[in-house]
């Protein structure tokens, strides 16, 4: 079933042209080569895998959580695989494709990439990590950035509310209309923070360990509505919870724009290479091309006022 996902906005609008050029220059300075490209249609300079100071020389370890879901990760796991639902190693799905594009931009082939299961909340907790970078819809927040490094944005996102068709919350047109209902969201996420702080429901939102549990709670009518990021909301309604509907988007809190970044150990020596790779992929159009392939389709979802 095709999942219809909204058109996204420009990803790294805050970067100036000078900063972007400087980041690309930095990446080239890590040990450039003209032998590869991460661009979808345009040539770019990639680094030498031996020059980026990863945890293990010549290898790039990428962390993500499990279960993994479309449109972020796609592909059937192999029998006995540690991955559930979708296989991050496949290269299919937006975040899997971005991860491999970043790896290529850093000079790593697919065979040099190793994936590691890391629980979502551990990705931005204080302390050293067993991955070089983590990718799993981790939104940048100043609080999280005290503990870990974030790359520039690779995706701009909004939060959305999903309910079962024909139920009272499905008729909501404002944020205030949702205050009386029991809400659910994944613990430790900006979705949970949005449910708690933006909607400010009469009772605390129910917290669930992962997205699968969030969808199951809505399907089982344990909650009246759930808060998830907008692309995930379309996956919920298309594949996880029959007869559900996206009620609307929550307005950006305090007028700010929420975005996802790759996560690294605080002050990691690999941060500069990763940041330069993400900037280069934005500059050469690769991120836009990957969004258009995996998540960027038009959809009209009202903003709840």
Protein Blocks (a to p, Z undefined) as FASTA:
>chain_A
ZZdddddddfklmbcfklmmmmmmmmmmnopafkbcfbehiacddddfklpccfbghiac
dddddddddfkbgcjddehiabehiafknopajklmmmmmmmmmnopafklpccddddfk
lmmggcddfbfbdcehiacdfklmmmmccdddfbdcdddddddehiaklmpcbfklmmmp
ccdddehiaklmmmmmmnopabdcdddfblklmmmmmmnopafbdcddfklmmmmmmmmm
ghiacfbacddehhiacdddddddehiaklmmmmmmmmmmmmnommmmmmmmmmmccddd
dddZZ
